[in-house]
Amino acid sequence: MIYLDANIFIYAYFKPKKGKPLSEKLKWYKSQAKEIVKKIDNENNSFCISIIQLSEVVNLLKNVMSWEDLQKFIIGLISNKSVEIMEISIPLYIMSVNKILDYNMDSNDISAYLLMKEKNIKEIYKFDRHFENLPKIICLPKIPDKFK
């Protein structure tokens, strides 16, 4: 199983402002995110995302999608047989809040990491670099050095 971070969907679906070209880094992120979404849509692999990351996706995509498209996206993700939506327990989230200073990350990302540890999930699709510093986690896709 591969954990899906919210930013995969953000990069796949966000639209740049008209007339403002994307940097090479953002073009690469966007193309990689679209490839990951294709893998998810093809239902060839097993993926998971927590309700917290799903909420982050919704909060950001509501600014770039119509309500109808956002609804279709959410229903499509929730009903995709390849994606398991996981809940975060209150004790786990409290623990993630308590570890903000230890990990130098926000509590939502820490909750993803703690959930991954709890469920023995070793891989995550993400573009955040701070996951690379966490033990026993394989970060995908591999970001080229020129974009780090």
Stockholm file with secondary structure:
# STOCKHOLM 1.0

chainA/1-148         MIYLDANIFIYAYFKPKKGKPLSEKLKWYKSQAKEIVKKIDNENNSFCISIIQLSEVVNLLKNVMSWEDLQKFIIGLISNKSVEIMEISIPLYIMSVNKILDYNMDSNDISAYLLMKEKNIKEIYKFDRHFENLPKIICLPKIPDKFK
#=GR chainA/1-148 SS CEEECHHHHHHHHCCCCTTCCCCHHHHHHHHHHHHHHHHHHTTCSCEEEEHHHHHHHHHHHTTTSCHHHHHHHHHHHHHCTTEEEECCCHHHHHHHHHTHHHHTSCHHHHHHHHHHHHTTCCEEECCCGGGGGSTTCEEESCCCGGGC
#=GC SS_cons         CEEECHHHHHHHHCCCCTTCCCCHHHHHHHHHHHHHHHHHHTTCSCEEEEHHHHHHHHHHHTTTSCHHHHHHHHHHHHHCTTEEEECCCHHHHHHHHHTHHHHTSCHHHHHHHHHHHHTTCCEEECCCGGGGGSTTCEEESCCCGGGC
//
